[in-house]
Amino acid sequence: MPGLKVCGITDAGFALDAARRGADYLGFVFAWNSPRRIAPQAAHDIAQAVKGAGNPTRLVGVFTDQGVEDIISIGAIAGLDAIQLHGPYPDSSVVALKAKGYEVWRLSEKKGIEDAVLLDGRSGNESRKADWSKVAPLKAAGARVVLAGGISSANIADAVKTGADIIDVSSSLETSPGVKSLARLESLLESFRA
């Protein structure tokens, strides 16, 4: 069974509910142009609530164009466990972040020095399905794969069948950009576990 990441977290109550229901990762978006963007201190407060409740859920920061020093600073404030690089970040960025103790996921179509390869069909703020056929060759090359983009309760069972290590969901759980629905999460979890 792959891990499940619920991304675009902006609300402590929803974050706690998602963690209690078994989300393995919670994602905070720090991209400046996202409707799901969260301030580092707000992410810190949510992280403290989740960790304080004894949840083993890991916390992931999503970055698109910030420099490594800014990422490290935000990661320290927010209390992140992993960094998701959703932009053209070179190997030197991955090395610098790993040196600070972060697990690093990087948007790519080939295995590199990152801890996991991210496949995502997102274009700007529009969620689109990634090319799922790329999971198998990446796995064959020895990569851990995070599959994101356009995943919902309607297709999550098929997403699991790709063999991806982590399934990343966000906008399909929303009633409006940045506002997650517990009912939609429960529906997705039912399909995910089935």
C-alpha positions in Angstrom: 0.0 0.0 0.0 1.5 3.4 -0.9 1.7 6.3 1.4 -0.9 9.1 1.1 -0.1 12.8 1.0 -2.8 15.4 1.5 -1.5 18.6 0.1 -2.5 22.3 0.3 -3.2 22.2 4.1 -4.3 25.6 5.4 -6.5 24.6 8.4 -5.4 23.0 11.7 -8.7 21.3 12.3 -8.6 19.6 8.9 -4.9 18.7 9.3 -5.6 17.0 12.6 -8.6 15.1 11.1 -6.5 14.0 8.1 -3.6 12.9 10.3 -6.0 10.9 12.6 -7.5 9.2 9.6 -4.1 8.0 8.5 -2.6 10.5 6.1 1.1 9.7 6.0 2.1 13.2 4.8 0.6 16.7 5.0 1.7 19.2 2.4 2.1 23.0 2.9 2.3 25.1 -0.3 4.7 28.0 -0.1 4.5 28.9 -3.8 3.8 32.6 -4.0 1.1 32.4 -6.7 -1.0 29.5 -5.2 -4.4 29.9 -3.7 -3.3 27.3 -1.2 -0.2 29.3 -0.1 0.4 29.4 3.6 2.6 31.6 5.7 5.6 29.8 7.4 4.3 30.7 10.9 0.8 29.5 10.2 2.3 26.2 8.9 4.4 26.0 12.1 1.2 26.4 14.2 -0.5 23.6 12.3 2.6 21.4 12.5 2.8 21.9 16.3 -0.9 20.9 16.6 -0.4 17.7 14.5 2.9 16.7 16.2 1.6 17.6 19.6 -1.3 15.2 19.1 1.2 12.4 18.7 0.6 11.8 15.0 3.5 10.2 13.0 2.4 12.2 10.0 5.3 13.8 8.1 5.2 17.4 7.0 6.2 18.4 3.4 6.8 21.9 2.1 6.1 22.6 -1.6 8.4 25.1 -3.3 8.4 26.3 -6.9 10.9 29.1 -7.2 12.4 30.0 -3.9 16.1 29.9 -3.4 17.7 27.2 -1.2 18.4 29.6 1.7 14.8 30.7 1.7 13.6 27.1 1.6 15.9 26.2 4.5 14.7 29.2 6.5 11.0 28.4 5.9 11.6 24.7 6.6 13.1 25.6 10.0 10.2 27.9 10.9 7.5 25.4 9.8 9.1 22.3 11.2 9.2 20.4 7.9 10.4 16.8 7.4 10.6 16.9 3.6 11.0 19.4 0.8 9.1 19.0 -2.5 10.8 20.9 -5.3 8.2 21.7 -7.9 10.4 23.7 -10.3 13.8 23.5 -12.2 16.0 22.9 -9.2 19.5 21.6 -9.9 21.4 18.8 -8.1 23.2 21.4 -6.0 19.9 22.4 -4.4 19.1 18.8 -3.6 22.5 18.3 -2.0 22.2 21.5 0.1 18.7 20.5 1.3 19.7 16.9 2.1 22.7 18.2 4.0 20.2 20.0 6.3 18.5 16.7 7.0 15.5 17.0 4.7 14.1 14.3 2.6 13.9 15.8 -0.9 11.3 15.1 -3.6 11.9 16.7 -7.0 9.8 17.1 -10.1 11.5 15.0 -12.8 11.0 12.3 -15.3 14.2 10.4 -14.5 15.8 9.1 -11.4 18.5 11.4 -9.9 20.0 12.1 -6.5 16.6 13.1 -4.9 14.9 10.8 -2.4 11.8 10.6 -4.6 10.8 11.6 -8.1 7.6 13.7 -8.3 5.3 13.1 -11.3 2.7 15.8 -11.6 0.3 16.9 -14.3 -0.3 20.3 -12.7 0.0 23.3 -14.9 0.0 26.5 -12.9 -2.9 26.3 -10.5 -4.8 23.8 -12.7 -4.7 20.2 -11.6 -4.3 17.7 -14.4 -3.5 14.0 -14.5 0.2 13.2 -14.9 1.4 10.6 -17.3 1.0 7.5 -15.2 2.8 5.3 -17.7 6.1 6.9 -16.4 5.8 5.3 -13.0 6.8 1.8 -14.0 10.1 2.8 -15.7 11.0 5.0 -12.8 10.4 2.2 -10.4 12.4 -0.2 -12.6 15.3 2.3 -12.4 15.1 2.2 -8.6 13.3 5.5 -7.9 10.7 6.1 -5.2 7.8 7.8 -7.0 5.3 10.4 -5.8 2.3 10.6 -8.1 0.3 13.8 -8.1 -2.1 15.7 -10.3 -5.8 15.1 -10.9 -6.2 12.3 -8.4 -9.6 11.9 -6.8 -11.8 9.3 -5.1 -12.9 8.3 -8.7 -9.4 7.3 -9.8 -7.3 6.7 -6.7 -7.6 2.9 -6.9 -6.1 3.1 -10.4 -3.4 5.5 -9.2 -2.5 2.9 -6.5 -2.2 0.2 -9.2 0.6 2.2 -10.9 3.0 1.1 -8.2 3.7 4.7 -7.0 5.2 4.9 -3.5 3.2 8.0 -2.5 -0.2 9.2 -3.8 -0.6 13.0 -3.5 -4.1 14.5 -3.5 -5.2 18.1 -3.1 -7.7 20.0 -5.2 -10.2 17.0 -5.4 -10.7 17.4 -1.7 -11.7 21.1 -1.9 -15.0 22.9 -1.9 -13.1 26.0 -3.0 -9.4 26.7 -3.6 -7.6 26.0 -0.3 -10.7 24.9 1.6 -10.7 21.1 2.2 -13.8 19.0 2.9 -13.7 16.3 5.5 -16.5 14.5 3.7 -14.5 14.4 0.5 -11.5 13.2 2.4 -13.5 10.3 3.9 -14.8 9.4 0.5 -11.3 9.3 -0.9 -10.0 7.3 2.0 -12.7 4.7 1.5 -11.7 4.3 -2.2 -8.0 4.4 -1.3 -8.3 1.6 1.3 -10.5 -0.5 -0.9 
